[in-house]
Amino acid sequence: MASKLFVGNLPRSVADNALAEFVTNAGFGVASAVVIRDKMTGESKGFGFVELAEGEDLQKAVARLNGQAMEGRPLTVNEARPQRTGFSRPREGRGGNRRGGFKPRRNY
């Protein structure tokens, strides 16, 4: 099973291939690299994920890459955690037909 890194504080101009090249130049094999982008604007959100090639040491990669500068910005590199569930549900709140929401005033 390959290991996955979280890479934060990325410059907004970095693309997937530049992130993969950065990790490769640090001496690690890369299976895939993805910079997370906003769905509406397509702009980078400033973080991404790198899946290391089979047999690469995750802890060595974290130790070597964490704090390294990319385009003048110090990167935050950690082991990626599984995505938390329950964050994609629509929020309950005001408006609509939701219980406890805004209710229009009566006109007498």
Gaussian input, Z-matrix of N, CA and C with variables (Angstrom, degrees):
# hf/3-21g

backbone

0 1
 N
 C     1     B1
 C     2     B2     1     A1
 N     3     B3     2     A2     1     D1
 C     4     B4     3     A3     2     D2
 C     5     B5     4     A4     3     D3
 N     6     B6     5     A5     4     D4
 C     7     B7     6     A6     5     D5
 C     8     B8     7     A7     6     D6
 N     9     B9     8     A8     7     D7
 C    10    B10     9     A9     8     D8
 C    11    B11    10    A10     9     D9
 N    12    B12    11    A11    10    D10
 C    13    B13    12    A12    11    D11
 C    14    B14    13    A13    12    D12
 N    15    B15    14    A14    13    D13
 C    16    B16    15    A15    14    D14
 C    17    B17    16    A16    15    D15
 N    18    B18    17    A17    16    D16
 C    19    B19    18    A18    17    D17
 C    20    B20    19    A19    18    D18
 N    21    B21    20    A20    19    D19
 C    22    B22    21    A21    20    D20
 C    23    B23    22    A22    21    D21
 N    24    B24    23    A23    22    D22
 C    25    B25    24    A24    23    D23
 C    26    B26    25    A25    24    D24
 N    27    B27    26    A26    25    D25
 C    28    B28    27    A27    26    D26
 C    29    B29    28    A28    27    D27
 N    30    B30    29    A29    28    D28
 C    31    B31    30    A30    29    D29
 C    32    B32    31    A31    30    D30
 N    33    B33    32    A32    31    D31
 C    34    B34    33    A33    32    D32
 C    35    B35    34    A34    33    D33
 N    36    B36    35    A35    34    D34
 C    37    B37    36    A36    35    D35
 C    38    B38    37    A37    36    D36
 N    39    B39    38    A38    37    D37
 C    40    B40    39    A39    38    D38
 C    41    B41    40    A40    39    D39
 N    42    B42    41    A41    40    D40
 C    43    B43    42    A42    41    D41
 C    44    B44    43    A43    42    D42
 N    45    B45    44    A44    43    D43
 C    46    B46    45    A45    44    D44
 C    47    B47    46    A46    45    D45
 N    48    B48    47    A47    46    D46
 C    49    B49    48    A48    47    D47
 C    50    B50    49    A49    48    D48
 N    51    B51    50    A50    49    D49
 C    52    B52    51    A51    50    D50
 C    53    B53    52    A52    51    D51
 N    54    B54    53    A53    52    D52
 C    55    B55    54    A54    53    D53
 C    56    B56    55    A55    54    D54
 N    57    B57    56    A56    55    D55
 C    58    B58    57    A57    56    D56
 C    59    B59    58    A58    57    D57
 N    60    B60    59    A59    58    D58
 C    61    B61    60    A60    59    D59
 C    62    B62    61    A61    60    D60
 N    63    B63    62    A62    61    D61
 C    64    B64    63    A63    62    D62
 C    65    B65    64    A64    63    D63
 N    66    B66    65    A65    64    D64
 C    67    B67    66    A66    65    D65
 C    68    B68    67    A67    66    D66
 N    69    B69    68    A68    67    D67
 C    70    B70    69    A69    68    D68
 C    71    B71    70    A70    69    D69
 N    72    B72    71    A71    70    D70
 C    73    B73    72    A72    71    D71
 C    74    B74    73    A73    72    D72
 N    75    B75    74    A74    73    D73
 C    76    B76    75    A75    74    D74
 C    77    B77    76    A76    75    D75
 N    78    B78    77    A77    76    D76
 C    79    B79    78    A78    77    D77
 C    80    B80    79    A79    78    D78
 N    81    B81    80    A80    79    D79
 C    82    B82    81    A81    80    D80
 C    83    B83    82    A82    81    D81
 N    84    B84    83    A83    82    D82
 C    85    B85    84    A84    83    D83
 C    86    B86    85    A85    84    D84
 N    87    B87    86    A86    85    D85
 C    88    B88    87    A87    86    D86
 C    89    B89    88    A88    87    D87
 N    90    B90    89    A89    88    D88
 C    91    B91    90    A90    89    D89
 C    92    B92    91    A91    90    D90
 N    93    B93    92    A92    91    D91
 C    94    B94    93    A93    92    D92
 C    95    B95    94    A94    93    D93
 N    96    B96    95    A95    94    D94
 C    97    B97    96    A96    95    D95
 C    98    B98    97    A97    96    D96
 N    99    B99    98    A98    97    D97
 C   100   B100    99    A99    98    D98
 C   101   B101   100   A100    99    D99
 N   102   B102   101   A101   100   D100
 C   103   B103   102   A102   101   D101
 C   104   B104   103   A103   102   D102
 N   105   B105   104   A104   103   D103
 C   106   B106   105   A105   104   D104
 C   107   B107   106   A106   105   D105
 N   108   B108   107   A107   106   D106
 C   109   B109   108   A108   107   D107
 C   110   B110   109   A109   108   D108
 N   111   B111   110   A110   109   D109
 C   112   B112   111   A111   110   D110
 C   113   B113   112   A112   111   D111
 N   114   B114   113   A113   112   D112
 C   115   B115   114   A114   113   D113
 C   116   B116   115   A115   114   D114
 N   117   B117   116   A116   115   D115
 C   118   B118   117   A117   116   D116
 C   119   B119   118   A118   117   D117
 N   120   B120   119   A119   118   D118
 C   121   B121   120   A120   119   D119
 C   122   B122   121   A121   120   D120
 N   123   B123   122   A122   121   D121
 C   124   B124   123   A123   122   D122
 C   125   B125   124   A124   123   D123
 N   126   B126   125   A125   124   D124
 C   127   B127   126   A126   125   D125
 C   128   B128   127   A127   126   D126
 N   129   B129   128   A128   127   D127
 C   130   B130   129   A129   128   D128
 C   131   B131   130   A130   129   D129
 N   132   B132   131   A131   130   D130
 C   133   B133   132   A132   131   D131
 C   134   B134   133   A133   132   D132
 N   135   B135   134   A134   133   D133
 C   136   B136   135   A135   134   D134
 C   137   B137   136   A136   135   D135
 N   138   B138   137   A137   136   D136
 C   139   B139   138   A138   137   D137
 C   140   B140   139   A139   138   D138
 N   141   B141   140   A140   139   D139
 C   142   B142   141   A141   140   D140
 C   143   B143   142   A142   141   D141
 N   144   B144   143   A143   142   D142
 C   145   B145   144   A144   143   D143
 C   146   B146   145   A145   144   D144
 N   147   B147   146   A146   145   D145
 C   148   B148   147   A147   146   D146
 C   149   B149   148   A148   147   D147
 N   150   B150   149   A149   148   D148
 C   151   B151   150   A150   149   D149
 C   152   B152   151   A151   150   D150
 N   153   B153   152   A152   151   D151
 C   154   B154   153   A153   152   D152
 C   155   B155   154   A154   153   D153
 N   156   B156   155   A155   154   D154
 C   157   B157   156   A156   155   D155
 C   158   B158   157   A157   156   D156
 N   159   B159   158   A158   157   D157
 C   160   B160   159   A159   158   D158
 C   161   B161   160   A160   159   D159
 N   162   B162   161   A161   160   D160
 C   163   B163   162   A162   161   D161
 C   164   B164   163   A163   162   D162
 N   165   B165   164   A164   163   D163
 C   166   B166   165   A165   164   D164
 C   167   B167   166   A166   165   D165
 N   168   B168   167   A167   166   D166
 C   169   B169   168   A168   167   D167
 C   170   B170   169   A169   168   D168
 N   171   B171   170   A170   169   D169
 C   172   B172   171   A171   170   D170
 C   173   B173   172   A172   171   D171
 N   174   B174   173   A173   172   D172
 C   175   B175   174   A174   173   D173
 C   176   B176   175   A175   174   D174
 N   177   B177   176   A176   175   D175
 C   178   B178   177   A177   176   D176
 C   179   B179   178   A178   177   D177
 N   180   B180   179   A179   178   D178
 C   181   B181   180   A180   179   D179
 C   182   B182   181   A181   180   D180
 N   183   B183   182   A182   181   D181
 C   184   B184   183   A183   182   D182
 C   185   B185   184   A184   183   D183
 N   186   B186   185   A185   184   D184
 C   187   B187   186   A186   185   D185
 C   188   B188   187   A187   186   D186
 N   189   B189   188   A188   187   D187
 C   190   B190   189   A189   188   D188
 C   191   B191   190   A190   189   D189
 N   192   B192   191   A191   190   D190
 C   193   B193   192   A192   191   D191
 C   194   B194   193   A193   192   D192
 N   195   B195   194   A194   193   D193
 C   196   B196   195   A195   194   D194
 C   197   B197   196   A196   195   D195
 N   198   B198   197   A197   196   D196
 C   199   B199   198   A198   197   D197
 C   200   B200   199   A199   198   D198
 N   201   B201   200   A200   199   D199
 C   202   B202   201   A201   200   D200
 C   203   B203   202   A202   201   D201
 N   204   B204   203   A203   202   D202
 C   205   B205   204   A204   203   D203
 C   206   B206   205   A205   204   D204
 N   207   B207   206   A206   205   D205
 C   208   B208   207   A207   206   D206
 C   209   B209   208   A208   207   D207
 N   210   B210   209   A209   208   D208
 C   211   B211   210   A210   209   D209
 C   212   B212   211   A211   210   D210
 N   213   B213   212   A212   211   D211
 C   214   B214   213   A213   212   D212
 C   215   B215   214   A214   213   D213
 N   216   B216   215   A215   214   D214
 C   217   B217   216   A216   215   D215
 C   218   B218   217   A217   216   D216
 N   219   B219   218   A218   217   D217
 C   220   B220   219   A219   218   D218
 C   221   B221   220   A220   219   D219
 N   222   B222   221   A221   220   D220
 C   223   B223   222   A222   221   D221
 C   224   B224   223   A223   222   D222
 N   225   B225   224   A224   223   D223
 C   226   B226   225   A225   224   D224
 C   227   B227   226   A226   225   D225
 N   228   B228   227   A227   226   D226
 C   229   B229   228   A228   227   D227
 C   230   B230   229   A229   228   D228
 N   231   B231   230   A230   229   D229
 C   232   B232   231   A231   230   D230
 C   233   B233   232   A232   231   D231
 N   234   B234   233   A233   232   D232
 C   235   B235   234   A234   233   D233
 C   236   B236   235   A235   234   D234
 N   237   B237   236   A236   235   D235
 C   238   B238   237   A237   236   D236
 C   239   B239   238   A238   237   D237
 N   240   B240   239   A239   238   D238
 C   241   B241   240   A240   239   D239
 C   242   B242   241   A241   240   D240
 N   243   B243   242   A242   241   D241
 C   244   B244   243   A243   242   D242
 C   245   B245   244   A244   243   D243
 N   246   B246   245   A245   244   D244
 C   247   B247   246   A246   245   D245
 C   248   B248   247   A247   246   D246
 N   249   B249   248   A248   247   D247
 C   250   B250   249   A249   248   D248
 C   251   B251   250   A250   249   D249
 N   252   B252   251   A251   250   D250
 C   253   B253   252   A252   251   D251
 C   254   B254   253   A253   252   D252
 N   255   B255   254   A254   253   D253
 C   256   B256   255   A255   254   D254
 C   257   B257   256   A256   255   D255
 N   258   B258   257   A257   256   D256
 C   259   B259   258   A258   257   D257
 C   260   B260   259   A259   258   D258
 N   261   B261   260   A260   259   D259
 C   262   B262   261   A261   260   D260
 C   263   B263   262   A262   261   D261
 N   264   B264   263   A263   262   D262
 C   265   B265   264   A264   263   D263
 C   266   B266   265   A265   264   D264
 N   267   B267   266   A266   265   D265
 C   268   B268   267   A267   266   D266
 C   269   B269   268   A268   267   D267
 N   270   B270   269   A269   268   D268
 C   271   B271   270   A270   269   D269
 C   272   B272   271   A271   270   D270
 N   273   B273   272   A272   271   D271
 C   274   B274   273   A273   272   D272
 C   275   B275   274   A274   273   D273
 N   276   B276   275   A275   274   D274
 C   277   B277   276   A276   275   D275
 C   278   B278   277   A277   276   D276
 N   279   B279   278   A278   277   D277
 C   280   B280   279   A279   278   D278
 C   281   B281   280   A280   279   D279
 N   282   B282   281   A281   280   D280
 C   283   B283   282   A282   281   D281
 C   284   B284   283   A283   282   D282
 N   285   B285   284   A284   283   D283
 C   286   B286   285   A285   284   D284
 C   287   B287   286   A286   285   D285
 N   288   B288   287   A287   286   D286
 C   289   B289   288   A288   287   D287
 C   290   B290   289   A289   288   D288
 N   291   B291   290   A290   289   D289
 C   292   B292   291   A291   290   D290
 C   293   B293   292   A292   291   D291
 N   294   B294   293   A293   292   D292
 C   295   B295   294   A294   293   D293
 C   296   B296   295   A295   294   D294
 N   297   B297   296   A296   295   D295
 C   298   B298   297   A297   296   D296
 C   299   B299   298   A298   297   D297
 N   300   B300   299   A299   298   D298
 C   301   B301   300   A300   299   D299
 C   302   B302   301   A301   300   D300
 N   303   B303   302   A302   301   D301
 C   304   B304   303   A303   302   D302
 C   305   B305   304   A304   303   D303
 N   306   B306   305   A305   304   D304
 C   307   B307   306   A306   305   D305
 C   308   B308   307   A307   306   D306
 N   309   B309   308   A308   307   D307
 C   310   B310   309   A309   308   D308
 C   311   B311   310   A310   309   D309
 N   312   B312   311   A311   310   D310
 C   313   B313   312   A312   311   D311
 C   314   B314   313   A313   312   D312
 N   315   B315   314   A314   313   D313
 C   316   B316   315   A315   314   D314
 C   317   B317   316   A316   315   D315
 N   318   B318   317   A317   316   D316
 C   319   B319   318   A318   317   D317
 C   320   B320   319   A319   318   D318
 N   321   B321   320   A320   319   D319
 C   322   B322   321   A321   320   D320
 C   323   B323   322   A322   321   D321

   B1=1.4473
   B2=1.5297
   B3=1.3093
   B4=1.4568
   B5=1.5246
   B6=1.3207
   B7=1.4540
   B8=1.5190
   B9=1.3361
   B10=1.4594
   B11=1.5280
   B12=1.3446
   B13=1.4515
   B14=1.5260
   B15=1.3258
   B16=1.4576
   B17=1.5198
   B18=1.3202
   B19=1.4608
   B20=1.5248
   B21=1.3283
   B22=1.4514
   B23=1.5167
   B24=1.3289
   B25=1.4598
   B26=1.5259
   B27=1.3197
   B28=1.4734
   B29=1.5191
   B30=1.3343
   B31=1.4630
   B32=1.5307
   B33=1.3096
   B34=1.4671
   B35=1.5282
   B36=1.3262
   B37=1.4629
   B38=1.5282
   B39=1.3184
   B40=1.4635
   B41=1.5253
   B42=1.3338
   B43=1.4655
   B44=1.5259
   B45=1.3300
   B46=1.4664
   B47=1.5293
   B48=1.3334
   B49=1.4651
   B50=1.5305
   B51=1.3417
   B52=1.4645
   B53=1.5297
   B54=1.3159
   B55=1.4683
   B56=1.5217
   B57=1.3345
   B58=1.4634
   B59=1.5218
   B60=1.3203
   B61=1.4634
   B62=1.5306
   B63=1.3291
   B64=1.4623
   B65=1.5294
   B66=1.3235
   B67=1.4660
   B68=1.5330
   B69=1.3192
   B70=1.4651
   B71=1.5238
   B72=1.3328
   B73=1.4648
   B74=1.5230
   B75=1.3316
   B76=1.4573
   B77=1.5250
   B78=1.3337
   B79=1.4589
   B80=1.5116
   B81=1.3110
   B82=1.4655
   B83=1.5194
   B84=1.3325
   B85=1.4556
   B86=1.5183
   B87=1.3154
   B88=1.4639
   B89=1.5209
   B90=1.3370
   B91=1.4628
   B92=1.5285
   B93=1.3484
   B94=1.4643
   B95=1.5158
   B96=1.3270
   B97=1.4658
   B98=1.5182
   B99=1.3287
   B100=1.4545
   B101=1.5307
   B102=1.3309
   B103=1.4592
   B104=1.5223
   B105=1.3165
   B106=1.4569
   B107=1.5302
   B108=1.3382
   B109=1.4655
   B110=1.5269
   B111=1.3090
   B112=1.4481
   B113=1.5297
   B114=1.3230
   B115=1.4684
   B116=1.5234
   B117=1.3073
   B118=1.4604
   B119=1.5258
   B120=1.3334
   B121=1.4679
   B122=1.5244
   B123=1.3251
   B124=1.4630
   B125=1.5171
   B126=1.3378
   B127=1.4537
   B128=1.5239
   B129=1.3302
   B130=1.4546
   B131=1.5199
   B132=1.3343
   B133=1.4625
   B134=1.5232
   B135=1.3435
   B136=1.4574
   B137=1.5164
   B138=1.3366
   B139=1.4590
   B140=1.5175
   B141=1.3318
   B142=1.4503
   B143=1.5125
   B144=1.3237
   B145=1.4591
   B146=1.5193
   B147=1.3245
   B148=1.4582
   B149=1.5193
   B150=1.3212
   B151=1.4595
   B152=1.5180
   B153=1.3320
   B154=1.4579
   B155=1.5233
   B156=1.3265
   B157=1.4625
   B158=1.5268
   B159=1.2871
   B160=1.4626
   B161=1.5197
   B162=1.3311
   B163=1.4587
   B164=1.5243
   B165=1.3376
   B166=1.4664
   B167=1.5284
   B168=1.3332
   B169=1.4565
   B170=1.5331
   B171=1.3144
   B172=1.4567
   B173=1.5300
   B174=1.3137
   B175=1.4721
   B176=1.5283
   B177=1.3326
   B178=1.4644
   B179=1.5294
   B180=1.3218
   B181=1.4655
   B182=1.5214
   B183=1.3235
   B184=1.4598
   B185=1.5307
   B186=1.3399
   B187=1.4658
   B188=1.5301
   B189=1.3207
   B190=1.4607
   B191=1.5289
   B192=1.3321
   B193=1.4607
   B194=1.5288
   B195=1.3329
   B196=1.4547
   B197=1.5324
   B198=1.3196
   B199=1.4552
   B200=1.5210
   B201=1.3333
   B202=1.4637
   B203=1.5293
   B204=1.3167
   B205=1.4636
   B206=1.5214
   B207=1.3229
   B208=1.4608
   B209=1.5212
   B210=1.3265
   B211=1.4612
   B212=1.5275
   B213=1.3358
   B214=1.4571
   B215=1.5117
   B216=1.3235
   B217=1.4649
   B218=1.5247
   B219=1.3405
   B220=1.4730
   B221=1.5226
   B222=1.3201
   B223=1.4604
   B224=1.5186
   B225=1.3066
   B226=1.4620
   B227=1.5165
   B228=1.3265
   B229=1.4597
   B230=1.5226
   B231=1.3165
   B232=1.4633
   B233=1.5140
   B234=1.3276
   B235=1.4641
   B236=1.5265
   B237=1.3187
   B238=1.4650
   B239=1.5176
   B240=1.3283
   B241=1.4633
   B242=1.5165
   B243=1.3220
   B244=1.4678
   B245=1.5249
   B246=1.3297
   B247=1.4508
   B248=1.5147
   B249=1.3335
   B250=1.4556
   B251=1.5260
   B252=1.3132
   B253=1.4581
   B254=1.5150
   B255=1.3076
   B256=1.4461
   B257=1.5142
   B258=1.3349
   B259=1.4487
   B260=1.5205
   B261=1.3125
   B262=1.4548
   B263=1.5274
   B264=1.3167
   B265=1.4559
   B266=1.5188
   B267=1.3262
   B268=1.4647
   B269=1.5239
   B270=1.3045
   B271=1.4558
   B272=1.5181
   B273=1.3131
   B274=1.4516
   B275=1.5187
   B276=1.2870
   B277=1.4532
   B278=1.4956
   B279=1.2982
   B280=1.4586
   B281=1.5113
   B282=1.3148
   B283=1.4503
   B284=1.5153
   B285=1.3053
   B286=1.4600
   B287=1.5067
   B288=1.3071
   B289=1.4512
   B290=1.5160
   B291=1.3154
   B292=1.4581
   B293=1.5266
   B294=1.2612
   B295=1.4470
   B296=1.5278
   B297=1.3012
   B298=1.4540
   B299=1.5147
   B300=1.3242
   B301=1.4504
   B302=1.5197
   B303=1.2785
   B304=1.4600
   B305=1.5229
   B306=1.3236
   B307=1.4641
   B308=1.5203
   B309=1.3195
   B310=1.4611
   B311=1.5279
   B312=1.3324
   B313=1.4767
   B314=1.5200
   B315=1.3096
   B316=1.4555
   B317=1.5173
   B318=1.2939
   B319=1.4588
   B320=1.5148
   B321=1.2999
   B322=1.4607
   B323=1.4775
   A1=109.39
   A2=116.90
   A3=121.82
   A4=109.91
   A5=116.15
   A6=122.51
   A7=109.95
   A8=115.92
   A9=119.85
   A10=109.72
   A11=114.56
   A12=122.35
   A13=110.27
   A14=115.70
   A15=122.16
   A16=106.28
   A17=117.51
   A18=121.98
   A19=107.63
   A20=116.30
   A21=121.54
   A22=112.35
   A23=116.48
   A24=125.68
   A25=111.93
   A26=115.57
   A27=119.97
   A28=110.61
   A29=117.33
   A30=119.42
   A31=109.30
   A32=117.43
   A33=122.08
   A34=112.57
   A35=117.27
   A36=120.80
   A37=113.70
   A38=118.88
   A39=122.37
   A40=111.18
   A41=115.42
   A42=122.25
   A43=109.18
   A44=115.99
   A45=122.05
   A46=111.72
   A47=116.59
   A48=119.95
   A49=112.02
   A50=118.06
   A51=120.71
   A52=110.52
   A53=117.60
   A54=121.39
   A55=110.45
   A56=116.79
   A57=120.88
   A58=110.78
   A59=117.03
   A60=121.49
   A61=111.03
   A62=117.97
   A63=122.44
   A64=110.76
   A65=117.05
   A66=121.68
   A67=109.77
   A68=117.31
   A69=121.38
   A70=110.44
   A71=117.48
   A72=121.35
   A73=112.57
   A74=117.22
   A75=121.62
   A76=111.43
   A77=116.60
   A78=120.21
   A79=115.76
   A80=117.87
   A81=120.85
   A82=110.50
   A83=115.90
   A84=121.01
   A85=109.95
   A86=115.87
   A87=121.42
   A88=109.97
   A89=116.57
   A90=121.48
   A91=110.01
   A92=116.95
   A93=121.18
   A94=109.24
   A95=115.42
   A96=122.18
   A97=108.27
   A98=116.21
   A99=121.20
   A100=109.04
   A101=116.18
   A102=122.07
   A103=106.27
   A104=117.13
   A105=121.63
   A106=108.90
   A107=114.85
   A108=121.05
   A109=110.66
   A110=115.46
   A111=122.33
   A112=108.59
   A113=117.34
   A114=121.03
   A115=112.73
   A116=117.01
   A117=120.53
   A118=112.60
   A119=116.94
   A120=120.50
   A121=113.40
   A122=117.37
   A123=120.95
   A124=113.21
   A125=118.17
   A126=121.82
   A127=110.32
   A128=115.58
   A129=121.67
   A130=110.15
   A131=115.79
   A132=120.80
   A133=111.15
   A134=117.25
   A135=120.56
   A136=114.73
   A137=116.74
   A138=119.60
   A139=109.73
   A140=114.85
   A141=119.66
   A142=110.86
   A143=115.10
   A144=121.90
   A145=109.29
   A146=114.87
   A147=121.43
   A148=107.89
   A149=115.78
   A150=120.95
   A151=106.95
   A152=115.73
   A153=120.48
   A154=110.23
   A155=115.54
   A156=121.29
   A157=109.82
   A158=115.94
   A159=123.11
   A160=109.89
   A161=116.53
   A162=121.21
   A163=114.44
   A164=118.06
   A165=120.07
   A166=109.54
   A167=116.57
   A168=122.58
   A169=109.89
   A170=115.75
   A171=122.29
   A172=111.52
   A173=116.98
   A174=120.61
   A175=112.05
   A176=117.31
   A177=120.56
   A178=110.38
   A179=116.19
   A180=120.36
   A181=110.73
   A182=117.38
   A183=121.26
   A184=109.78
   A185=116.46
   A186=120.77
   A187=111.97
   A188=117.60
   A189=121.15
   A190=112.65
   A191=117.98
   A192=120.71
   A193=114.47
   A194=118.48
   A195=120.83
   A196=109.75
   A197=115.99
   A198=121.38
   A199=114.78
   A200=117.61
   A201=120.56
   A202=109.13
   A203=115.99
   A204=120.48
   A205=110.94
   A206=114.39
   A207=121.58
   A208=106.20
   A209=116.15
   A210=122.62
   A211=111.00
   A212=115.39
   A213=121.10
   A214=115.93
   A215=117.98
   A216=120.92
   A217=109.69
   A218=117.75
   A219=119.95
   A220=110.46
   A221=116.24
   A222=121.26
   A223=111.41
   A224=115.27
   A225=122.91
   A226=106.14
   A227=116.99
   A228=121.47
   A229=109.24
   A230=115.52
   A231=123.33
   A232=109.49
   A233=115.11
   A234=119.62
   A235=106.99
   A236=116.31
   A237=120.70
   A238=109.32
   A239=115.03
   A240=120.67
   A241=108.57
   A242=118.03
   A243=120.26
   A244=110.25
   A245=115.79
   A246=121.00
   A247=109.59
   A248=115.80
   A249=120.15
   A250=109.67
   A251=116.28
   A252=120.69
   A253=109.52
   A254=116.21
   A255=121.26
   A256=114.39
   A257=118.49
   A258=119.92
   A259=112.41
   A260=118.05
   A261=119.54
   A262=112.46
   A263=117.36
   A264=120.46
   A265=110.33
   A266=117.05
   A267=118.71
   A268=110.14
   A269=116.21
   A270=121.14
   A271=110.88
   A272=115.72
   A273=121.59
   A274=106.24
   A275=117.88
   A276=118.44
   A277=111.96
   A278=114.62
   A279=120.61
   A280=112.06
   A281=114.12
   A282=120.35
   A283=113.47
   A284=114.14
   A285=120.09
   A286=112.95
   A287=116.54
   A288=122.16
   A289=111.66
   A290=116.70
   A291=119.44
   A292=110.13
   A293=115.08
   A294=121.71
   A295=110.12
   A296=117.88
   A297=122.08
   A298=113.75
   A299=117.71
   A300=120.70
   A301=112.28
   A302=115.53
   A303=122.24
   A304=109.62
   A305=114.95
   A306=119.73
   A307=107.61
   A308=117.20
   A309=119.12
   A310=110.94
   A311=114.40
   A312=119.41
   A313=109.95
   A314=115.13
   A315=120.43
   A316=109.34
   A317=116.34
   A318=121.35
   A319=108.76
   A320=117.68
   A321=121.27
   A322=111.47
   D1=132.34
   D2=-179.26
   D3=-77.87
   D4=156.37
   D5=179.50
   D6=-99.11
   D7=149.34
   D8=-177.49
   D9=-122.64
   D10=134.14
   D11=178.79
   D12=-106.23
   D13=143.74
   D14=167.75
   D15=-96.53
   D16=130.28
   D17=179.09
   D18=-122.33
   D19=113.32
   D20=-177.96
   D21=-110.93
   D22=168.58
   D23=-178.61
   D24=64.78
   D25=34.62
   D26=177.75
   D27=-72.72
   D28=143.74
   D29=171.72
   D30=-62.27
   D31=146.55
   D32=-176.52
   D33=-64.15
   D34=-21.14
   D35=-176.55
   D36=-85.39
   D37=-6.41
   D38=-174.88
   D39=-75.30
   D40=133.04
   D41=177.13
   D42=-103.92
   D43=171.55
   D44=-179.07
   D45=-54.37
   D46=-47.87
   D47=-175.95
   D48=-67.17
   D49=-32.78
   D50=178.04
   D51=-69.48
   D52=-36.70
   D53=176.81
   D54=-65.75
   D55=-44.07
   D56=177.84
   D57=-62.02
   D58=-42.16
   D59=-179.66
   D60=-64.95
   D61=-39.25
   D62=178.55
   D63=-59.73
   D64=-45.67
   D65=-178.63
   D66=-70.28
   D67=-38.98
   D68=178.22
   D69=-63.41
   D70=-42.29
   D71=178.84
   D72=-65.20
   D73=-21.64
   D74=176.46
   D75=-80.98
   D76=-4.96
   D77=175.32
   D78=102.57
   D79=18.68
   D80=-178.96
   D81=-121.14
   D82=142.42
   D83=176.07
   D84=-77.21
   D85=140.41
   D86=-177.20
   D87=-118.40
   D88=127.15
   D89=174.49
   D90=-85.86
   D91=-39.96
   D92=177.70
   D93=-160.07
   D94=156.17
   D95=175.96
   D96=-143.42
   D97=133.35
   D98=-178.00
   D99=-136.44
   D100=126.71
   D101=171.46
   D102=-93.87
   D103=126.48
   D104=-176.89
   D105=-77.47
   D106=132.99
   D107=-175.58
   D108=-122.88
   D109=152.34
   D110=176.28
   D111=-67.53
   D112=133.31
   D113=-177.19
   D114=-66.31
   D115=-32.76
   D116=-176.44
   D117=-82.59
   D118=-45.61
   D119=-173.44
   D120=-98.71
   D121=-22.50
   D122=-176.81
   D123=79.74
   D124=2.63
   D125=179.69
   D126=-80.85
   D127=150.10
   D128=178.48
   D129=-62.18
   D130=142.60
   D131=175.40
   D132=-90.59
   D133=-0.97
   D134=175.87
   D135=90.83
   D136=11.42
   D137=175.10
   D138=-148.59
   D139=165.20
   D140=-179.57
   D141=-161.12
   D142=-177.07
   D143=-178.74
   D144=-132.18
   D145=140.69
   D146=177.46
   D147=-124.85
   D148=123.59
   D149=175.70
   D150=-95.06
   D151=117.82
   D152=-179.08
   D153=-76.11
   D154=151.60
   D155=178.03
   D156=-65.29
   D157=158.02
   D158=179.43
   D159=-54.81
   D160=132.98
   D161=176.00
   D162=91.29
   D163=-7.03
   D164=178.39
   D165=-77.75
   D166=144.80
   D167=-178.35
   D168=-86.72
   D169=113.90
   D170=-177.03
   D171=-61.38
   D172=-46.24
   D173=-176.87
   D174=-64.81
   D175=-37.36
   D176=176.56
   D177=-65.16
   D178=-39.92
   D179=179.38
   D180=-64.33
   D181=-43.45
   D182=178.64
   D183=-62.15
   D184=-46.83
   D185=-178.60
   D186=-62.44
   D187=-39.72
   D188=-176.94
   D189=-78.27
   D190=-35.69
   D191=-173.75
   D192=-91.62
   D193=-28.51
   D194=-177.01
   D195=-63.27
   D196=125.59
   D197=-179.86
   D198=90.25
   D199=-10.30
   D200=177.53
   D201=-67.74
   D202=145.85
   D203=-178.11
   D204=-90.52
   D205=137.62
   D206=173.38
   D207=-128.73
   D208=114.80
   D209=-175.28
   D210=53.10
   D211=40.85
   D212=175.99
   D213=82.68
   D214=2.32
   D215=-179.43
   D216=-112.21
   D217=127.89
   D218=177.46
   D219=-72.78
   D220=125.99
   D221=-177.06
   D222=-81.92
   D223=149.03
   D224=171.11
   D225=-106.52
   D226=116.31
   D227=-177.55
   D228=-122.70
   D229=126.20
   D230=178.98
   D231=-140.07
   D232=168.76
   D233=171.35
   D234=-69.50
   D235=132.80
   D236=179.13
   D237=-69.96
   D238=138.46
   D239=176.96
   D240=-101.13
   D241=155.08
   D242=177.44
   D243=-61.13
   D244=147.95
   D245=179.94
   D246=-64.40
   D247=134.07
   D248=178.75
   D249=-74.83
   D250=145.62
   D251=179.30
   D252=-94.19
   D253=159.92
   D254=175.75
   D255=92.80
   D256=1.11
   D257=-178.31
   D258=-97.24
   D259=-2.83
   D260=-178.19
   D261=-99.25
   D262=1.31
   D263=179.02
   D264=-74.03
   D265=146.70
   D266=175.90
   D267=-65.69
   D268=146.07
   D269=-179.10
   D270=-75.01
   D271=142.33
   D272=172.10
   D273=-83.41
   D274=142.68
   D275=179.59
   D276=178.17
   D277=-153.94
   D278=-177.07
   D279=-73.10
   D280=155.79
   D281=173.34
   D282=86.77
   D283=173.74
   D284=177.44
   D285=65.29
   D286=-158.31
   D287=-179.65
   D288=-101.20
   D289=20.49
   D290=-178.42
   D291=-75.14
   D292=146.81
   D293=179.39
   D294=-63.56
   D295=132.97
   D296=177.46
   D297=82.07
   D298=7.30
   D299=-178.36
   D300=-82.49
   D301=-169.74
   D302=179.79
   D303=-66.15
   D304=134.69
   D305=178.44
   D306=-121.16
   D307=129.99
   D308=-179.24
   D309=-67.13
   D310=150.71
   D311=178.19
   D312=-72.29
   D313=151.67
   D314=175.90
   D315=-79.30
   D316=142.78
   D317=173.48
   D318=-98.50
   D319=112.22
   D320=-178.81
   D321=-94.44

